[in-house]
Amino acid sequence: MQTDFLIPSQAQLKKWARLDDRKIRQEEGVFLAEGVKVVEELLKSDWQIRAFLIIPEKAKYWEKIHLPQDGKIPIYQLKRSQWEKIGQDREPEGIMALVSMKTGPDFTSWLTQTSGNILILHDINNPLNLGALARSALWFGFEGIVLSSNSVDYTNPKAVRASMGTIFHLKVIPYIDLTAVLAEIKKSFFLIGSDVRDGIMPHPVQKRTALLLGNESHGLPESLLEMADEKWSVPGSGRAESLSLPQAAAIMMYECTRT
């Protein structure tokens, strides 16, 4: 195992600790990706890695990753006390990466080139929900996620962690005014809106699908639901008030993949 790791400066530590702030991430053009599985998926992708941060005594968790040894990507060692100011996990696996943000593709071009299903998210403000939705989207073969302008940033460290690295294999188009683009989306996709109160049972769809989901607490506004080709609702026979957003979304995404 490599032992000549770099020691970060206090200025670097302060900068990394501030990356939980969306504005700082955008100003710096970087975000943090924590965890063994997350870093493994990152290394399989084409995202640019600026640096690795590790806790040497946690090597039993991360040494199987075989970090690049050519010196092109710096590797910094942190103390547990330093890590706690930066990382997300109470019991860390001792590895995270500093990742460069990407410039998103042109929305219209991407839309016309996309051949599979897509997920459209309105007002998703819980980063853990966003991460879970990304995991399901990739599992069920969805090609990308369209995020409304008032949704949580997909580079939020909690969202990246909860996605287990799947965020690096999906096209994510953020900051979209859904009211302005749903009509355009409907030209190429069968638009399904999720409605907890009033909708038909999810079912196989013989078309390219755009699945539109809303905030877990408030759902979709009527103005967006009215634009859907169909409204779906997951039926239940228990006494729970509702499913969680990631649970309901997974059921609907599964139905979208059936033929």
N, C-alpha and C positions, 0 to 999 in steps of 0.2 A: 504494500500500500504506500502511496506517495505520502511523504511527511513534510516536504518543503512548501507548505502552503503559505500564502501571503497573509499579512496582518492588516486588517482594514484600519483606516484612519478614523478619528472621531467624526470628521466631516462626512465621510462615507456612511458611517453608521447612522448619523442623524438623517441623512438623505434617504436611506433605505427605510428607516422607521416612519418617514412621512409619506411613503408610497401607499398607505391606506387611504389617502386623500385623493379623490378623483382628479381634482384640479392639479395637484402635484404630479400625478402620473402623466397627465396630458402635457404639462410643461416640460417634463423630463423625457417623455417619449418612451418610458419603460414601465414595467410592472413586475411583480414577484409571483413565482410559481413554486409552491411548496409541496414537498412530499415525494416519496420514492416513485410511486405510480405516475404522478403528474410529470416528474422530470423524465421518466422513461418515455412517456408519450410525446413530450416536447422534443426529445432527441430523435424521434421517428418522423418529426414534421419538418417543414421548411422555415420555421420561425427562427429568427436570429437570437442567439444567446450572448449576452454581454459578459456575464460572470456566473460562477457557481459560488454559493455560500454553504459551508459545511460545519458540522460539529464533529471534530475528529473522534471523540469517544463514542459516537453513534455509528461508527463505520460498519458495524454488523448489519445495519439496515440498508445502507446505501452503497457499500463497496462493490456489490454485484453489478452496479450500473456501468462500471469501467469508464470513469470520466476521461475525457480527452487528455492525453498527456503531451501534446505537441506544444503547449505553452500559448496557443493562440487565444484560448479563453482562460482568463485568470480564475484561480480558485482561492477563495478567502476562508480562513478558519475563524470561527466565532466561539466565544465562551457562551455557556448556557444563559448567563445573565444578559448578554448582548442579544442573543437570539430571541429571548422572551419579549423584547421590545419591538421585534420585527415580525416574527412568525405568528401563525394562527393556531397551531396545535398545542394543547396543554402538555402532552407528552410527545415532543417532536421526534421525527425520524432523522432529523439532522441534515437535511439537504434541501436547498431551494435554488432556483435560478433567477437571474435578473434578465428579463426578456424585452427585446425591442418591440414596440408597437408597430403594427402594419397599417398602411394606408388602405382603407376599404375600397373595393372595386366600385365602378360606376353602377348605380342601382339598376338603371334600365338595361344596360348591357348584361349585367349578371342575371337579371330576371329572364331575359330571352335565351341565355345560354344554359340555364339550369334545366336539367332533364328529369329530375326527381321531385319528390315532395319537399315542401318547405314549412317551417314553423314561424308563425307571426305572433309576437308577444306584445301586449299592450299594458303599460303601467305596471310592469313586474318590478316591485321595489325590494324584494327579499333576495339577496345574493345567493343564499343557499338553495332557494327554489330555482333560480336561474341555472345554477350548476347542475341540479338534479334534472332539469328539463333538457339541458345539453346532453347529459349522459343518455337519456332515453332517445333523444333525437338521433344520435349517432347509432345507437343499438338498432333502431328501427329503420335505418337507412335514409333518414332525411338528409338533404344536402346542405341546408343552411338555415339560419335563424335571422329573421327581420325583427329588430328591436325598436319599439317606439321611442320617441325623443325623451319621454319622461320615465323611462325604465332605468334600472340600476345599470351601471357600467359593467360590461362583461369582463373587463380586466380587474374588477374588484378582487382582491386576494381571496376572499371567502368564496366567491363564485368560481374562481379558477380551481381552488382546492376541492370544492364540492363537485366540480365537473370531472374530477379524476383525470384531467388532462384531455378529455374529449374535445374541449374548446379549441384545441390546436388542430383538429381534423375537420372542423366545420367552418363554412363561410358565415361570418356574423356581420350583418349590415346594421349598424347602430344609428341612433338619432334620426329615425324616420317618422315623418308626419303621416300616420296611417290614413287619416281622413283624405289626404291628397293622393295616396298611391293605391288604395284598395281597388279602385275602378280599373287601374292599369294591370294590377295583379290578376283580376278576374278575366282578363283577355287571354291569359295563358294557363290559369289554374281554376279548379273547382274549389270555391271558397267555402269552408266550413267554419261556423262560429260556435263556440262553446257557450251554452246557456244552462245554468243550473236549474232554473225554474221551468223552462218551457223548451223542449227540444225532442227530437226523435232519437231512438236508440242508435248508437254508433253501428256502422255496418260497412262492409267492403265497398270501395268506390272504384269504378272502372276508369278513372281519369287521374291526371296529375293533380295533386291536392295541395292546397294551402290551408293549414289548420290554424285558426285564429283563437288565441287564448287570452283571457284577461286577468286582472288582479285577483288574488285568492279571496280577499275580503269582499270586493265589490263587483267582481266579474267584468263583463264587457258593457260599455255604454250602449244604449239603444241605437244611437246613431251609427255605430259600427255593426251591430247585430243585423240591422236592417239591410246591410249590403251583402250579407252572406247568402250563398246559394242554398245552403241548408243549415239548420241549427241542430246541434247534437247535445244530448244530456245523458249522463250515465245513470241508469236506474239502479235502485238499491232497495233491499227489503229489511235492512237493519234499522236501529234507532238513532244512528249517528246523523248529525245534521247534514253533513256532506263529506265527500272525499277531500283529501288534500289536493292542491293543484297538481303536484307532480304525479300523484296516483291517477287522477282523472285523465291527465294528459297522456300517460303511458297507455291507458286503455284505448284512447282515441287514436293515438299514433299506431298502435298495433292494428286496429281496424283499417286504417289507411293503407297498410301494407298488404292486406289480404286481397286476393283476386277471385 
